[in-house]
Amino acid sequence: MSKVKFLITLILASVLGGIIALGGFRYFQQENPTDSNLEAKQNVRFSSLLADSSFTVPAGLNFVYAAKQVTPGVVHIKSSYGGETQGGEAATRPFEDYLREYFGEGGQAPRGRRPSMSSGSGVIISSDGYIVTNNHVIEKAEDILVTLDDNRTYTAKVIGTDPNTDLALIKIDDKNLPYLNYGNSDEVRVGEWVLAVGNPFELNSTVTAGIISAKARNIGILRNENQMQIESFLQTDAAVNPGNSGGALVNLRGELIGINTAIYAPTGAFAGYSFAVPVSLVKKVMDDLLEFGSVQRAILGVRIADINSQFAEQRGIPEVRGVYIESVNENSSASDAGLKQGDIILEIDGKKVNTVAQLQEKIAQNRPGEKVSVTYKRNGSVNTSNAILKGLANETAPSKIAAVTIEGATFKDLDPATQNKLGLKYGVRVAELGSGKWQDAGIKKNFIVTEIDKKPVKNAEDLANRLKAAKGGVLIGGVYPDGQTAFYALGWQ
């Protein structure tokens, strides 16, 4: 064979070999057409991804550090009611009444009156004694006893409450107390390890572990006449039982990410699901109660609905995404921002919202007068508009609740939410009640004074001025939060 023929043969063999190799690669790269199940296809396509160590649980994982950091800052709360049972044991039918009232009956009071007592938990959030708990743990309580992890006991006073989120701020008088640092509930991921710390069945400083099962969960347990409740719970499978209410949900760094509030309880005890108010809401509510005496509730002014496949098909919506605007209130923040019925809200301040609960949580983190960016879709086009949020009374700035103390009772101006709920234009609430003329007359805590001697009382300052000028007896008229009206005669000098 000549050298030329040999060279040509070598070149042809090389080309043929390359073609065979390329064809074989193309053949084996394709999914095997004989695969008879999805598992085989997944094994072929994704097996190489499992080498990522971020999917594995770290060796030696334990909860010792977080438990040690957290337990000193979680307290046991006992609330007593002097004359009658307040509330009662919550119903245990699943998905009808998750909210546990966490109470136990006491003994007999003088003159045959039967007191009751509720038991729950709380979290110290400052070294000078401010404590966050659930509103239902201390609601209508006459006395609140706080016991620390080291068995020190204190009497607490109520700074403020917010039934719309089932949160309350109370305070004990001491310094250099252990407290929990806030974490970031927005950054918490489903599947992340968490600890629940509280006092279930009055077993002090109990720690349980679980994972975040879901976020922005709306379970329909908080109800009021104005439908202003906010439910955007963190769902976990950490064991929570009666007595855990108001306690801490923390990450493995020992940071507070939620306040345990409710359980799914078909048997009256933990059945695998518990729910916590995210700390993103807790921080805002606590700051409002401390600074203003009431929650500065901002609203967008829209009626909204979740979008699912059926809803999207009925409304002709091309994709299941965002939150649908069913109506826009006149002169509302949404109206001023140009939002209309049929728009689909996609983002608030650049954060995606796909459920009503998510949107409510984002708006609730703001105060009246603050601006949010709303990204929405209209007729296939995506737009962004800025909305200046308003309050329940259409206010565009926070309003501080004034307070005065007279003869052993502390009075506070009514917050807009209470005014709206009871249909009142004015009034002054008995926020704290100690020994003195008011208590002697039979007035109870949370009574709302609306008139003195049949003349209206506008606010706390007006009440003080009217009583300063009063001589002899005065007739106090008003209403309780349940709508019951009452009148009391007070001797005055």
C-alpha positions in Angstrom: 0.0 0.0 0.0 1.3 3.3 -1.0 1.8 6.1 1.5 -1.0 8.1 0.0 -3.5 5.3 0.3 -2.4 4.6 3.8 -2.9 8.3 4.8 -6.4 8.5 3.2 -7.4 5.3 5.0 -6.3 6.7 8.3 -8.2 9.9 7.8 -11.4 8.1 6.8 -11.1 5.8 9.9 -10.7 8.8 12.1 -13.7 10.6 10.7 -15.8 7.4 10.9 -14.7 6.9 14.5 -15.7 10.5 15.4 -19.2 10.0 13.8 -19.8 6.8 15.7 -18.7 8.4 19.0 -20.9 11.5 18.4 -23.9 9.4 17.5 -23.4 7.2 20.6 -23.3 10.3 22.8 -26.4 11.8 21.3 -28.2 8.4 21.7 -27.3 8.0 25.3 -27.9 11.6 26.1 -31.6 11.3 25.2 -34.1 9.9 27.8 -34.4 6.2 27.5 -37.6 5.6 25.6 -38.1 2.2 27.4 -38.4 3.8 30.8 -41.7 2.6 32.2 -42.0 4.9 35.3 -41.2 8.4 36.4 -38.8 7.3 39.1 -36.5 5.9 36.4 -36.6 9.1 34.5 -35.8 11.1 37.7 -32.9 8.8 38.6 -31.4 9.4 35.2 -31.8 13.1 35.1 -31.1 14.2 38.7 -28.8 11.8 40.4 -25.8 14.0 40.0 -27.4 16.8 41.9 -27.6 14.9 45.2 -23.9 15.4 45.9 -24.7 18.9 47.2 -23.9 18.7 51.0 -26.4 21.6 51.7 -29.2 19.0 51.5 -27.9 16.9 54.4 -28.4 17.4 58.1 -25.1 18.5 59.7 -23.4 15.9 61.8 -23.9 16.3 65.5 -27.0 18.5 65.1 -28.6 19.3 68.5 -30.7 21.9 70.2 -28.7 22.5 73.3 -27.4 25.9 72.5 -30.8 27.4 71.5 -32.6 25.8 74.4 -30.0 27.2 76.9 -30.3 30.7 75.3 -34.0 30.8 75.2 -35.5 29.2 78.4 -34.5 32.1 80.8 -36.4 34.6 78.7 -39.7 32.6 78.5 -42.1 33.1 81.4 -45.1 31.5 82.9 -48.3 33.7 83.1 -51.3 33.2 85.3 -54.2 35.4 84.8 -57.0 35.5 87.4 -60.6 36.7 87.1 -62.3 37.6 90.4 -66.0 37.1 89.9 -66.9 34.9 87.0 -65.4 32.6 84.5 -64.0 34.5 81.5 -64.2 32.5 78.3 -64.0 28.8 78.7 -62.2 25.7 77.4 -62.1 26.0 73.6 -64.0 23.5 71.5 -61.9 20.6 70.3 -63.6 19.9 66.9 -61.0 20.2 64.2 -60.9 23.3 62.1 -63.7 24.9 64.2 -61.9 26.3 67.2 -58.1 26.0 67.3 -57.5 28.7 69.8 -56.9 27.3 73.2 -57.9 29.4 76.1 -55.4 27.7 78.4 -57.2 28.0 81.7 -57.9 26.0 84.8 -60.6 26.5 87.4 -59.7 27.8 90.9 -61.3 27.4 94.3 -64.1 29.3 95.9 -63.9 33.1 96.4 -65.4 35.0 99.3 -69.2 35.3 99.4 -69.6 32.2 97.2 -68.1 33.9 94.0 -66.2 31.5 91.8 -63.0 32.8 90.3 -61.2 31.4 87.3 -57.6 31.4 86.2 -55.9 31.0 82.9 -52.4 29.8 82.4 -50.1 30.6 79.5 -46.6 31.7 78.5 -44.9 35.0 77.6 -41.5 36.1 76.1 -39.4 38.8 77.7 -38.3 41.2 74.8 -36.4 43.8 76.8 -34.1 43.8 79.9 -36.4 46.2 81.7 -39.4 43.8 81.8 -41.5 44.2 78.6 -43.2 40.9 77.8 -45.1 39.8 74.7 -47.9 37.2 75.0 -51.2 36.3 73.5 -54.2 38.6 74.0 -56.4 35.6 74.9 -54.0 34.7 77.8 -54.5 38.0 79.7 -57.8 39.3 78.2 -60.1 40.8 80.9 -57.8 39.6 83.7 -57.9 41.4 87.0 -54.5 40.2 88.1 -51.6 38.9 86.1 -48.8 36.9 87.8 -45.6 36.3 86.0 -43.1 33.6 87.0 -39.6 33.5 85.6 -37.6 30.4 84.8 -35.6 30.9 88.1 -39.0 31.0 90.0 -39.0 34.8 90.7 -42.6 36.1 90.6 -44.0 39.5 89.6 -47.3 41.2 89.2 -47.6 42.5 85.6 -49.5 45.4 84.2 -51.0 45.6 80.7 -49.4 48.1 78.3 -51.7 47.3 75.4 -53.5 44.6 73.5 -54.4 43.8 69.9 -57.2 41.3 69.4 -56.7 41.5 65.6 -53.4 39.6 65.9 -54.0 38.0 69.3 -51.0 39.8 70.8 -50.5 41.8 74.0 -47.7 43.7 75.7 -47.4 43.5 79.5 -44.6 44.7 81.8 -43.0 43.7 85.1 -40.8 46.1 87.2 -37.2 44.9 87.2 -33.9 45.4 85.4 -31.2 43.3 83.8 -33.7 40.6 82.9 -32.8 37.9 80.3 -34.6 38.5 77.0 -34.9 37.1 73.5 -33.5 38.8 70.4 -35.8 39.2 67.4 -35.0 37.0 64.4 -36.3 37.4 60.8 -39.4 35.4 60.1 -39.5 36.6 56.5 -36.3 34.7 55.9 -37.4 31.5 57.6 -37.7 28.6 55.2 -40.1 25.7 55.1 -38.2 22.6 56.5 -36.1 24.7 58.8 -35.6 23.4 62.4 -37.3 25.3 65.2 -37.9 25.0 68.9 -41.1 25.8 70.8 -40.6 26.9 74.4 -43.4 27.4 77.0 -45.3 26.0 79.9 -47.7 23.3 78.6 -49.9 21.8 81.3 -48.0 24.1 83.7 -44.8 22.1 83.1 -42.4 25.1 83.3 -39.7 25.7 80.7 -40.6 22.9 78.3 -38.7 22.7 75.0 -39.9 20.8 71.9 -38.5 20.6 68.5 -39.9 20.5 65.0 -39.7 22.1 61.5 -41.4 24.9 59.8 -44.3 23.1 58.0 -45.8 26.1 56.1 -45.8 29.9 56.1 -48.5 32.6 55.8 -51.2 30.1 56.9 -54.7 31.4 57.4 -56.8 29.1 59.6 -59.8 31.3 60.4 -59.5 31.4 64.2 -59.4 35.2 64.8 -62.8 36.7 64.2 -64.3 40.2 64.9 -67.2 42.2 63.6 -65.1 44.3 61.3 -63.2 41.5 59.7 -59.9 43.2 60.5 -58.1 40.2 61.9 -54.7 39.3 60.5 -53.8 35.6 60.1 -50.5 34.8 58.5 -49.2 32.1 60.8 -46.0 30.1 60.7 -47.1 26.4 60.9 -44.9 23.9 62.7 -44.9 20.4 63.9 -43.2 21.2 67.2 -45.4 19.9 70.0 -47.5 22.7 71.4 -50.2 22.1 74.1 -52.4 24.1 76.4 -50.1 26.4 78.3 -47.7 27.0 75.4 -49.9 29.9 74.2 -47.9 33.1 74.2 -44.6 31.2 74.3 -41.6 31.4 72.0 -40.9 29.8 68.6 -37.2 30.2 67.9 -34.6 29.2 65.3 -31.4 27.3 66.2 -29.6 30.5 66.9 -32.0 31.1 69.7 -33.7 34.1 67.9 -37.4 34.7 68.3 -39.2 34.1 65.0 -42.8 33.7 66.3 -45.3 33.7 69.2 -47.1 30.3 69.6 -50.8 31.0 69.5 -52.9 28.0 68.4 -53.0 24.3 67.8 -55.0 21.9 65.7 -56.6 19.8 68.5 -59.3 17.3 67.6 -58.6 15.6 71.0 -57.9 18.8 73.1 -54.1 18.3 72.9 -51.4 18.5 70.3 -52.2 16.5 67.1 -49.3 17.4 64.8 -49.9 21.1 63.9 -49.3 24.3 65.7 -49.4 27.9 64.6 -47.3 31.0 65.6 -47.6 34.7 64.9 -44.5 35.6 62.8 -42.1 38.0 64.5 -42.4 40.4 61.6 -45.9 41.2 62.9 -44.9 40.9 66.6 -42.2 43.6 66.3 -44.6 46.1 64.7 -47.4 45.5 67.1 -45.2 45.7 70.2 -43.6 49.0 69.0 -47.0 50.5 68.3 -48.4 49.5 71.8 -45.3 50.8 73.5 -45.1 54.1 71.6 -48.8 54.9 70.9 -50.8 52.8 73.3 -52.7 51.1 70.4 -51.9 49.4 67.2 -51.5 51.8 64.3 -53.4 49.7 61.7 -52.8 50.6 58.1 -55.1 49.3 55.4 -55.0 49.3 51.6 -58.7 49.6 51.2 -59.5 46.7 49.0 -61.5 43.5 49.2 -59.3 40.7 47.9 -59.5 37.0 47.1 -57.0 34.1 46.6 -56.6 32.8 43.1 -56.8 29.1 42.4 -57.4 27.1 39.2 -61.2 27.2 39.5 -61.2 30.9 40.3 -58.9 31.7 37.4 -61.0 29.8 35.0 -64.2 31.5 36.1 -62.7 35.0 35.8 -60.7 34.3 32.7 -57.4 34.8 34.4 -54.5 33.2 32.4 -52.4 32.1 35.3 -52.7 31.2 39.0 -50.6 33.9 40.5 -51.1 36.9 42.8 -54.1 38.2 44.7 -57.3 39.3 43.0 -58.9 42.7 43.8 -62.7 42.2 44.0 -63.5 45.7 44.9 -61.8 49.0 45.9 -63.1 51.3 48.6 -63.8 54.9 47.8 -61.1 57.4 49.0 -58.9 54.6 50.0 -55.2 54.2 49.6 -55.8 51.7 46.8 -58.1 54.1 45.0 -55.7 57.0 45.4 -53.0 54.7 43.9 -55.1 54.0 40.9 -55.9 50.3 41.7 -59.1 49.0 40.2 -61.5 46.0 40.5 -60.1 43.1 38.5 -56.4 44.0 39.1 -54.1 41.3 40.3 -51.6 42.3 43.0 -48.3 40.5 42.4 -45.9 42.2 44.8 -45.8 44.6 47.8 -42.5 46.5 48.2 -40.8 44.0 45.8 -41.9 40.9 47.7 -44.2 38.4 45.9 -47.7 37.9 47.4 -49.7 34.9 46.2 -52.2 34.6 49.0 -54.5 37.0 51.0 -52.6 36.1 54.1 -49.3 37.1 52.6 -50.6 40.5 51.4 -52.3 41.2 54.7 -49.0 40.5 56.6 -47.0 42.8 54.3 -49.5 45.7 54.7 -49.8 45.2 58.4 -46.1 45.8 58.9 -46.7 49.5 58.1 -48.4 52.4 59.8 -50.8 55.0 58.5 -49.0 57.5 56.4 -46.3 55.1 55.2 -45.8 54.4 51.5 -45.7 50.9 49.9 -45.0 50.0 46.3 -47.7 47.8 44.7 -47.0 45.8 41.6 -50.1 44.6 39.9 -51.3 43.1 36.6 -54.1 44.7 34.5 -55.2 43.4 31.1 -51.9 41.5 30.7 -49.7 44.5 31.5 -47.6 44.7 34.7 -47.6 48.1 36.5 -46.2 49.5 39.7 -47.8 52.3 41.8 -47.1 53.8 45.2 -49.8 53.8 47.8 -49.9 56.1 50.9 -51.5 53.9 53.5 -54.5 55.1 55.6 -55.9 54.0 58.9 -59.3 52.7 59.9 -60.6 56.2 60.4 -59.0 57.4 57.1 -56.1 58.9 59.0 -52.7 59.3 57.3 -50.5 59.6 60.4 -50.1 57.6 63.6 -52.2 58.8 66.6 -51.0 58.5 70.1 -53.4 57.4 72.8 -53.5 59.9 75.6 -53.8 58.7 79.2 -54.6 60.2 82.6 -54.7 58.6 86.1 -57.5 59.8 88.5 -58.3 58.3 91.9 -56.6 55.0 91.3 -57.8 54.4 87.7 -55.9 55.0 84.5 -58.0 56.2 81.5 -56.9 56.1 77.8 -58.5 57.6 74.7 -60.3 55.1 72.5 -58.3 53.7 69.6 -59.9 53.9 66.1 -60.5 50.1 66.0 -62.6 50.1 69.2 -64.5 53.2 68.1 -65.3 51.5 64.8 -66.2 48.2 66.5 -68.7 49.7 69.0 -69.9 52.5 66.7 -68.7 55.2 69.1 -67.6 58.7 68.1 -65.8 59.4 71.4 -65.1 57.9 74.9 -62.4 57.0 77.4 -61.4 53.5 78.4 -60.6 52.4 81.9 -57.2 50.8 81.1 -56.0 50.1 84.6 -58.1 49.9 87.8 -56.8 50.0 91.4 -58.3 50.8 94.8 -60.3 54.0 94.8 -63.7 55.6 94.0 -64.0 53.9 90.6 -63.6 50.4 91.9 -65.8 51.1 94.9 -68.6 52.2 92.6 -68.5 48.8 90.9 -66.8 49.9 87.6 -64.8 47.2 85.9 -61.6 47.3 83.9 -62.1 48.2 80.2 -65.3 50.1 80.9 -65.7 53.0 78.4 -66.8 56.3 79.8 -68.9 58.1 77.3 -70.7 60.7 79.4 -70.6 62.5 82.8 -73.9 63.9 84.0 -75.4 63.2 80.5 -72.8 65.3 78.8 -70.3 63.6 76.4 -66.7 62.9 77.3 -64.5 63.4 74.3 -61.1 62.2 75.5 -58.9 61.6 78.6 -58.1 65.3 78.9 -61.8 66.2 78.7 -62.5 63.6 81.5 -59.9 65.1 83.8 -61.2 68.6 83.3 -64.8 67.7 83.8 -64.0 65.9 87.1 -61.8 68.7 88.3 -64.7 71.0 88.1 -67.3 68.6 89.5 -68.7 69.0 93.0 -70.8 66.5 94.9 -71.9 63.3 93.2 -71.5 62.6 89.4 -73.3 60.2 87.2 -70.9 58.2 85.0 -72.4 56.6 81.9 -70.8 54.3 79.3 -70.5 50.9 77.7 -68.4 47.7 78.1 -66.6 46.1 75.2 -69.3 43.5 74.8 -71.8 46.3 74.1 -73.5 46.3 77.6 -74.3 49.9 78.8 -74.0 50.9 82.4 -74.3 53.9 84.7 -72.5 54.5 88.0 -72.9 57.1 90.7 -69.6 58.5 92.2 -69.2 60.8 95.2 -66.9 63.7 94.3 -65.4 66.6 96.1 
